[in-house]
Amino acid sequence: ETLIRTTLELLCQSGIESVTMARVGRLSGIPATSIYRRYPDARSLVLAAIKDDLDRTQFDLADQGSLRDDLMAFLRMIARALHPERARMLAGLLLPIHTDAELAALFTGKLEALREEGWNSIIGRAVGRGTLQGQALEAQPLDDVAQTMIFYRIVVRRLPADEDFLNDLLDTVLMPALTSFFVQGSGLGSAGS
């Protein structure tokens, strides 16, 4: 736990290059020889720390009763997951992800789980309610749009993904993009079903 926490702190503060066994040992108070017994090198420690951090990111997307409310809960969850420390860590991992297949697989797996447990379940519920047509399940690039816009705002622009931003994202991008999938007579346009 201490090694993982120290490694994540280093990743957040100064990036992947800053994680060395000696530095983790010095900051954690654990001798490097003890660290090497568990992790053969700094890369394996980094991968373990990132996996632990991603595993702690839980999806809590209970049915909110309407498509709009479900989507807002999804956007809030993404914004919470990109808290400032994690955002700094992710920013420092953008280039290494392109050259490290195992690192990339960690993130790809988490993003696919987010798509499956988040976006697809929300759209599936809306189809089940009669709000959206079944073809809406094929509109997956929209969840990438949402994640990318929130990531860009938090990591690149260093602005909060606050309620105003999330409402704008929902009402000017996601809901209009889903318009062609609305079931006629679902009342979505007026009541937000």
N, C-alpha and C positions, 0 to 999 in steps of 0.2 A: 504493500500500500504506500509506504513512504517513498520507495523508488519510483513508482508510477506517478505519484503526485509531484515529486521533484522533477521528473522528466517532463511532465506536462507543463510545469511552470517554466522550465527552460525553453520548451518549444514555443510557448506563448510570448516569452520575453525577447528571445533573440534567434529563434528559428532552429531548424534541424541541425545546422552545422555546429551549433553551440553545445549539442549534447555529446559529451564525452564521458567515458566511465569515470575518469578522475574528477571531473566537475560534478557529476551526479553524486559521487562518493563524498566529495567535500561538502556539498550543500545538504546532503541528506544525513551526514554523519555516519554513513555505512561504509566500511572499508571497500575499496575497489575489488580486493580479492574475494570478498563475500558476494559482491555484485556479479563477478565473473562466474561464480558457481551456479547462478540462476540464469544469467544471460551471457552468451558467448561473446557478444560484441555490442557496441552502442546501437547499431541498427536494429538488432533484435529487441533491445530495450525500448527503443522508439516505437517499433511496431506494436509491442505489447501495451505500451502506454496509450497509443492512439486507439487500439482495439478496445481497451478498457473504457476510454472516454466515449467512444461511439456506442459501446454496449450500454452505457449508462443513460444514453439519450432514449427516453421512452416515448412511445406514441400513445397519447390519451385522446382519442377522437371519438368519444361517445356521440351518439345521435343527438344532434341539437334541434331536430324537428323540422328544419327546412334546408334547402340547398344553400342559400346564402349564409345561414348561420353555421352550417357544417364547413363551408369554405372559409369563413372567417376564423373558425376554431383551428383549421389547418394552417392558415397564414400566421396566426398567433403562435402556434406551436413551432413553426419554422423560425420565426423571429426570436422566440425564447431560446431555441437551440443554438442560435448564433449570438449568444451573449458575447460581450467584448473579448473575453479571454479566448474563447473558442474561435472567434472571428480572426483574432491575431494569429492563432496557431494555424488555421486554415490558409490564411494569406501566405504564410511562410512555407506551406506545403504545396502550393500550386505548381511550381516547377518540378520539385522532386517527384510528384505524382506521375509526371510524364515519362520519367526514366526508371521508375521502380514499380514493376508489375504487381508485387505483393502489396505495396502501399496503395496503389490504385485500386486493387481488388477490395481492400477494406472499405474504401469510400464508395465504390460502385455497389457493393453489397448493401451498404446502409441506405444509399439513395434508392436502390430498387425496393428495399423494404419499405421505405417512406412512400414510394409510389404505390406499392401493393396494399399496404395497411392504411395508408392515408387517402391519397387521391382516388384510387380505384374503389375503395369502400364508400367514399362519399358519393361518387358518381353512381355506383351501384345502388345505393340507398335512394338517390333521386330517381333512378329508373324504376325502382320498386314502388316508389310513391306515385309514379305516373307524372312526374315533373319533367323528366328528360326521356328522349327516345333512347333505345338500346345502343344506337350508333355512337352515343356520347362516350361510351367506354373506350372508343378508339381515339379519343381526343387527347391522348397522353402528352403530347408536347406542351399542353397548357400547364401541367404541373411543373415542367422544367422552366417555363416562363416565370411562374410565381417564385420558385426557388432562386432563379437567377436574379430576378429583380430585387429580392430581399437581400441576397448575398451582395450584390453590387452596391446597394444602398449602405449596408452596414460595413462591409469590408473595404470597398473602394472609396466611396464618398465619405465614410466615417460619420454617417448620420443615423439616428435611431429609426428603426422600423416601428414608428409609433402608430397609434390608432388611426390618425388622419391618413398616413401613408398607406396603411393596410386597407382602409376603406376605399381610397382612391384606386389602389391596385385591383381590388375586388370589383368596384363599380365601373371602372373605365377600361379594364382589360379582361378579367376572367368572365364576368357575367355577360358582357357583350359578345365575347368569343363563343360562349355556349348558346347564344340566342338561336342559332340554326337547329339546335337539338331540342328546344323546348317543345313540349307536347301542347298542341292547341287546347285552350280551355283550362290549362293547369293553373291559371291565375298568377303565374310567376311574375309577370310584368308589373302587376299592381301590388300583390301581397307579399312577394318575396318567398313564395313556397319553395 
